Amino acid sequence: MAEINGSPLATLPVVVLSGTASQRGQQHGRMFAGRISILIAKMKESYSPAALNRARENAYISWTNLRDRTPEVAEEIAGIASGANCDFIDIYCYIGFEFFDICPASGCSGLAITSTRGAVLGQNWDAAPEMHSDLAFFLHVGGKGLDLAVVASIGTLGWVGVNRSGVGLLTNDVMLDKSTSGMPSQVVRRLLLAEGNVSSAVETLKQLPIMGGRSYLLGDCEGFITGVELSPSAGVCELPNASRIFHTNHALLAATRAFEDEGQLQGFYPSSHSRLVELKRAGEDATGVGDLMRALADRTNAPDAVSKTVSDRENTRTAFSIIIDCGQRELYLCAGPPSEGRYQRFHLPDVVAESAEFS
């Protein structure tokens, strides 16, 4: 690990998980057992018994399909539950917030650019302040070294990240239609990060049952990028090919806009359109990591800026900023708004050897 522009003002906890999928899950669960129990209890208190029962029924059906399709992910989830001494369906419900027909408020600004040295992706992940303290940077180590690097909330699979092949994944919430049946988005992200390039990731996505409106930005070490918007009704819709792709929290395609809830968009993410305008302006000439750092630190229209802080109309703040250099296998991570903090550089081929520094 190296630091960019001096010592960081704040860092996310770095957690190294090793072994089989089950062993990694158990390590995760044991390490955060107390906090996971609190989070599960809060989840149960937030819903009526009837709503909780419906979510558990939906989760159990999904779990059966998950176990058959991708047993390693199911084993990791079961491992988290075992390590934390929690019921596995409770953990799966916590991971799969879609089973409750809700989505946590996490409005984000993301971009992807092509490069002769591979794709470069960047995102500010914005969320309600109470979500920030449960974030950590998880490094998954298998028999061949580092398999996966993801930023995740404690007790879950991951929000964004990159795999050993150099496939990077970012995601934005979009106010489209929802379904309470299928595979949760965090499971979908994990399956996309099991692929070796953008093309195979998109093909995998097209085969999965979609539960909620979302956009994904994907890039790989060959320099390919794509953006997709998806909903249960519209399916998987790819954005036009371009050398730069920008996305915030509203639908860009006619096929998905047909299912967009404008009232929810204005209620959750009223700054989405203005953030997209400023992100495009700040990143229009971006060609590399340094340019993405500057674009993501933009404070035009603050507090509802690309580098976001809490406002009266939008109770979200950038919890972390991430940049993934797919070709160089490097990840840059800044805790909090990048306009206030500094990035740390993780060179993924070396990071396992340095893991004792973080564990």
C-alpha positions as CSV (number, residue, x, y, z in Angstrom):
1,M,0.0,0.0,0.0
2,A,1.2,3.5,-0.7
3,E,-0.3,6.9,0.2
4,I,-1.2,9.6,-2.3
5,N,-0.4,13.2,-1.5
6,G,0.6,12.5,2.1
7,S,-1.0,10.7,5.0
8,P,-4.8,10.1,4.7
9,L,-7.1,12.0,6.9
10,A,-9.2,8.9,7.5
11,T,-9.1,5.3,6.4
12,L,-11.5,2.4,6.2
13,P,-10.6,-0.8,8.2
14,V,-8.8,-3.3,6.0
15,V,-9.8,-6.9,6.6
16,V,-8.0,-9.9,5.1
17,L,-10.1,-13.1,4.7
18,S,-8.4,-16.3,3.6
19,G,-9.1,-19.9,2.8
20,T,-12.3,-21.4,1.3
21,A,-15.5,-19.4,0.8
22,S,-16.9,-20.9,4.0
23,Q,-13.7,-20.1,6.0
24,R,-13.7,-16.5,4.7
25,G,-17.3,-16.1,5.8
26,Q,-16.6,-17.6,9.2
27,Q,-13.7,-15.2,9.7
28,H,-15.9,-12.3,8.7
29,G,-18.7,-13.4,11.0
30,R,-16.4,-14.0,14.1
31,M,-14.5,-10.7,13.6
32,F,-17.7,-8.6,13.7
33,A,-20.1,-10.9,15.6
34,G,-21.2,-8.3,18.1
35,R,-21.9,-5.7,15.5
36,I,-23.7,-8.1,13.1
37,S,-26.0,-9.2,15.9
38,I,-26.9,-5.6,16.6
39,L,-27.5,-4.9,12.9
40,I,-29.7,-8.0,12.5
41,A,-31.7,-6.9,15.6
42,K,-32.2,-3.4,14.1
43,M,-33.4,-4.9,10.9
44,K,-36.0,-7.0,12.7
45,E,-37.1,-4.0,14.7
46,S,-37.6,-2.0,11.5
47,Y,-40.4,-4.2,10.1
48,S,-43.7,-5.6,11.2
49,P,-43.7,-9.4,11.9
50,A,-45.7,-9.9,8.7
51,A,-43.2,-8.0,6.6
52,L,-40.3,-9.8,8.1
53,N,-42.0,-13.2,7.5
54,R,-42.6,-12.3,3.9
55,A,-39.0,-11.2,3.4
56,R,-37.8,-14.5,5.0
57,E,-40.0,-16.5,2.7
58,N,-38.7,-14.7,-0.4
59,A,-35.2,-15.1,0.9
60,Y,-35.5,-18.8,1.4
61,I,-36.8,-19.4,-2.1
62,S,-33.9,-17.3,-3.4
63,W,-31.4,-19.1,-1.2
64,T,-32.4,-22.5,-2.7
65,N,-31.7,-21.1,-6.2
66,L,-28.5,-19.5,-5.0
67,R,-27.2,-22.7,-3.4
68,D,-27.8,-24.6,-6.7
69,R,-26.3,-21.9,-9.0
70,T,-23.3,-20.7,-7.1
71,P,-22.6,-22.7,-3.9
72,E,-19.5,-20.8,-3.1
73,V,-21.4,-17.6,-2.5
74,A,-24.0,-19.5,-0.4
75,E,-21.2,-21.1,1.6
76,E,-19.7,-17.7,2.3
77,I,-23.0,-16.3,3.5
78,A,-23.6,-19.4,5.7
79,G,-20.1,-18.9,7.0
80,I,-20.8,-15.3,8.0
81,A,-23.9,-16.5,9.9
82,S,-22.0,-19.3,11.6
83,G,-19.2,-17.1,12.7
84,A,-21.6,-14.5,14.0
85,N,-23.9,-17.1,15.6
86,C,-26.8,-15.8,13.6
87,D,-29.5,-17.5,11.5
88,F,-28.4,-17.7,7.8
89,I,-31.7,-16.5,6.5
90,D,-31.4,-13.4,8.7
91,I,-28.0,-12.7,7.2
92,Y,-29.3,-13.3,3.7
93,C,-32.2,-10.9,4.4
94,Y,-29.7,-8.3,5.6
95,I,-27.6,-8.7,2.5
96,G,-30.7,-8.8,0.3
97,F,-32.5,-5.6,1.3
98,E,-34.6,-6.0,-1.9
99,F,-36.6,-8.8,-0.1
100,F,-38.2,-6.0,1.9
101,D,-39.0,-4.0,-1.3
102,I,-36.6,-1.2,-0.2
103,C,-33.2,0.2,-1.1
104,P,-30.9,2.0,1.3
105,A,-30.3,5.6,0.4
106,S,-27.0,5.5,-1.4
107,G,-26.9,8.0,-4.2
108,C,-23.6,7.9,-6.1
109,S,-21.6,9.5,-8.9
110,G,-19.5,7.2,-11.1
111,L,-17.5,7.3,-14.3
112,A,-15.6,4.8,-16.5
113,I,-13.0,5.6,-19.1
114,T,-11.1,3.5,-21.7
115,S,-7.3,3.6,-21.7
116,T,-4.6,1.9,-23.8
117,R,-3.4,0.5,-20.5
118,G,-6.8,-0.8,-19.4
119,A,-10.1,0.7,-18.1
120,V,-10.2,3.1,-15.2
121,L,-13.3,3.4,-13.1
122,G,-14.1,5.9,-10.4
123,Q,-17.0,6.5,-8.0
124,N,-18.1,8.5,-5.0
125,W,-20.3,6.3,-2.9
126,D,-22.8,8.5,-1.0
127,A,-24.9,7.2,1.8
128,A,-26.7,8.4,5.0
129,P,-24.1,9.2,7.7
130,E,-25.2,6.4,9.9
131,M,-24.1,3.8,7.3
132,H,-20.5,5.0,7.2
133,S,-19.2,3.4,10.3
134,D,-20.0,-0.1,9.2
135,L,-17.9,0.0,6.0
136,A,-14.6,-1.9,5.6
137,F,-12.2,-2.8,2.8
138,F,-12.2,-6.6,2.4
139,L,-9.4,-8.5,0.7
140,H,-10.3,-12.1,-0.2
141,V,-7.3,-14.4,-0.4
142,G,-7.5,-17.9,-2.0
143,G,-5.1,-20.6,-3.0
144,K,-3.7,-18.5,-5.9
145,G,-3.4,-15.2,-4.0
146,L,-5.8,-12.3,-4.0
147,D,-9.1,-13.2,-5.5
148,L,-11.2,-10.1,-4.7
149,A,-11.0,-6.7,-3.2
150,V,-14.3,-5.1,-2.2
151,V,-15.7,-2.3,-0.1
152,A,-18.6,-3.8,1.9
153,S,-20.7,-3.1,4.9
154,I,-20.1,-5.4,7.8
155,G,-22.1,-8.6,7.4
156,T,-22.6,-8.3,3.7
157,L,-20.9,-9.3,0.4
158,G,-19.8,-6.0,-1.1
159,W,-20.8,-2.8,-2.8
160,V,-18.0,-2.2,-5.3
161,G,-14.7,-3.8,-6.1
162,V,-12.2,-5.5,-8.5
163,N,-11.2,-9.1,-9.0
164,R,-7.8,-10.8,-9.7
165,S,-8.5,-10.7,-13.4
166,G,-8.7,-6.9,-13.3
167,V,-12.5,-6.7,-13.8
168,G,-13.8,-3.7,-11.9
169,L,-17.4,-3.0,-10.8
170,L,-19.2,0.1,-9.7
171,T,-23.0,0.5,-9.1
172,N,-25.5,3.3,-8.7
173,D,-29.1,3.1,-7.3
174,V,-31.8,4.0,-9.9
175,M,-35.4,4.5,-9.0
176,L,-36.9,1.9,-11.3
177,D,-39.4,-0.9,-10.7
178,K,-38.7,-3.7,-8.1
179,S,-39.3,-7.3,-7.4
180,T,-39.0,-9.2,-4.2
181,S,-38.1,-12.4,-5.9
182,G,-34.8,-13.3,-7.5
183,M,-31.1,-12.8,-6.5
184,P,-30.2,-9.8,-4.4
185,S,-28.0,-7.2,-6.1
186,Q,-25.0,-7.9,-3.7
187,V,-25.1,-11.6,-4.9
188,V,-25.3,-10.3,-8.5
189,R,-22.2,-8.1,-8.0
190,R,-20.3,-11.0,-6.6
191,L,-21.2,-13.2,-9.6
192,L,-20.1,-10.4,-12.0
193,L,-16.8,-10.2,-10.2
194,A,-16.3,-13.9,-10.8
195,E,-15.9,-13.2,-14.5
196,G,-12.7,-12.6,-16.5
197,N,-13.8,-9.7,-18.7
198,V,-16.6,-7.2,-19.3
199,S,-18.3,-9.2,-22.0
200,S,-18.6,-12.4,-19.9
201,A,-19.9,-10.3,-17.0
202,V,-22.6,-8.7,-19.1
203,E,-23.7,-12.2,-20.4
204,T,-23.8,-13.5,-16.8
205,L,-25.9,-10.5,-15.8
206,K,-28.4,-11.2,-18.6
207,Q,-29.0,-14.7,-17.2
208,L,-29.8,-13.5,-13.6
209,P,-33.3,-12.7,-12.1
210,I,-33.3,-8.9,-11.5
211,M,-34.8,-7.6,-8.3
212,G,-34.4,-3.9,-8.4
213,G,-33.5,-0.8,-10.5
214,R,-29.7,-0.3,-10.7
215,S,-26.9,0.7,-13.0
216,Y,-23.5,-1.0,-13.2
217,L,-20.3,0.4,-14.6
218,L,-17.8,-2.3,-15.6
219,G,-14.2,-2.2,-16.9
220,D,-11.5,-4.7,-17.5
221,C,-7.7,-4.9,-18.1
222,E,-8.1,-4.9,-21.9
223,G,-9.6,-1.4,-21.7
224,F,-13.2,-2.4,-22.4
225,I,-15.9,-0.5,-20.5
226,T,-19.7,-0.7,-20.4
227,G,-22.6,0.8,-18.5
228,V,-25.9,-1.1,-18.0
229,E,-29.2,-0.1,-16.5
230,L,-31.5,-2.8,-15.4
231,S,-35.0,-3.4,-13.9
232,P,-37.3,-6.4,-13.7
233,S,-39.5,-5.0,-16.5
234,A,-36.9,-3.5,-18.8
235,G,-34.3,-6.2,-18.3
236,V,-30.6,-5.5,-18.9
237,C,-30.1,-2.4,-21.1
238,E,-26.6,-1.4,-22.2
239,L,-25.6,2.2,-22.7
240,P,-24.2,3.2,-26.1
241,N,-20.5,2.5,-26.6
242,A,-18.3,5.4,-25.7
243,S,-14.8,6.2,-24.5
244,R,-16.2,7.7,-21.3
245,I,-19.4,6.7,-19.4
246,F,-20.9,8.8,-16.6
247,H,-23.8,7.9,-14.3
248,T,-25.5,9.2,-11.2
249,N,-28.9,8.1,-9.9
250,H,-31.4,8.6,-12.8
251,A,-32.1,6.5,-15.8
252,L,-30.4,7.6,-19.1
253,L,-32.0,5.2,-21.5
254,A,-35.6,5.4,-22.8
255,A,-36.2,1.7,-22.1
256,T,-35.5,2.2,-18.4
257,R,-36.9,5.7,-18.1
258,A,-40.3,4.2,-18.9
259,F,-40.2,2.5,-15.5
260,E,-38.6,5.3,-13.5
261,D,-40.5,6.7,-10.5
262,E,-39.9,10.5,-10.8
263,G,-41.4,11.1,-7.4
264,Q,-39.0,8.7,-5.7
265,L,-36.1,10.2,-7.7
266,Q,-36.9,13.7,-6.5
267,G,-37.5,12.5,-3.0
268,F,-34.2,10.5,-2.7
269,Y,-31.8,12.0,-5.2
270,P,-32.9,15.5,-6.2
271,S,-29.3,16.4,-7.1
272,S,-28.8,13.5,-9.5
273,H,-29.2,15.5,-12.7
274,S,-27.0,18.4,-11.6
275,R,-24.3,16.0,-10.3
276,L,-24.3,14.3,-13.7
277,V,-23.8,17.6,-15.5
278,E,-20.9,18.6,-13.3
279,L,-19.3,15.1,-13.3
280,K,-19.3,15.2,-17.1
281,R,-17.8,18.7,-17.1
282,A,-15.1,17.7,-14.6
283,G,-14.3,14.5,-16.4
284,E,-14.8,15.3,-20.0
285,D,-11.0,15.2,-20.8
286,A,-10.1,12.5,-18.2
287,T,-7.5,10.0,-19.4
288,G,-6.1,8.5,-16.1
289,V,-6.3,8.1,-12.4
290,G,-5.2,11.7,-11.6
291,D,-7.9,13.1,-13.8
292,L,-10.5,11.0,-12.0
293,M,-9.3,12.1,-8.6
294,R,-9.8,15.7,-9.7
295,A,-13.3,15.0,-11.2
296,L,-14.5,13.2,-8.1
297,A,-13.3,16.0,-5.8
298,D,-15.5,18.6,-7.7
299,R,-17.5,20.7,-5.3
300,T,-19.6,22.7,-7.8
301,N,-23.2,23.2,-6.3
302,A,-22.0,22.1,-2.9
303,P,-23.2,20.6,-0.6
304,D,-25.1,18.6,-3.3
305,A,-21.9,18.2,-5.4
306,V,-20.1,15.3,-6.9
307,S,-17.9,15.3,-3.7
308,K,-21.1,15.3,-1.6
309,T,-21.9,16.5,1.9
310,V,-25.2,16.5,3.7
311,S,-27.8,19.0,2.7
312,D,-31.3,19.9,3.9
313,R,-32.9,18.1,0.9
314,E,-30.5,15.1,0.6
315,N,-29.2,13.5,3.8
316,T,-26.3,11.7,2.1
317,R,-22.5,12.3,2.2
318,T,-19.7,10.6,0.3
319,A,-18.7,7.7,2.5
320,F,-15.8,6.7,0.3
321,S,-14.3,7.4,-3.1
322,I,-12.8,4.6,-5.1
323,I,-10.8,4.5,-8.3
324,I,-9.9,1.2,-10.0
325,D,-7.1,1.0,-12.5
326,C,-8.0,-2.3,-14.1
327,G,-4.9,-2.6,-16.3
328,Q,-2.4,-1.8,-13.5
329,R,-4.3,-3.9,-10.9
330,E,-4.4,-0.9,-8.6
331,L,-7.1,0.5,-6.4
332,Y,-7.3,3.9,-4.8
333,L,-9.5,4.4,-1.8
334,C,-10.4,7.6,0.1
335,A,-12.5,7.5,3.2
336,G,-15.0,10.4,3.1
337,P,-15.4,13.0,0.4
338,P,-12.3,13.2,-1.8
339,S,-12.4,17.0,-1.6
340,E,-11.6,16.6,2.1
341,G,-9.4,13.5,2.2
342,R,-6.6,11.7,0.4
343,Y,-6.4,8.5,-1.5
344,Q,-4.5,5.4,-0.5
345,R,-3.1,3.3,-3.3
346,F,-3.3,-0.5,-3.2
347,H,-1.2,-2.5,-5.7
348,L,-3.3,-5.7,-5.7
349,P,-0.5,-8.2,-6.7
350,D,1.5,-7.0,-3.7
351,V,-1.2,-6.4,-1.2
352,V,-1.4,-10.0,0.1
353,A,2.3,-9.9,1.0
354,E,1.6,-6.7,2.9
355,S,-1.6,-8.0,4.6
356,A,0.1,-8.3,8.0
357,E,0.3,-4.5,8.0
358,F,-3.5,-4.2,7.8
359,S,-4.7,-7.2,9.8
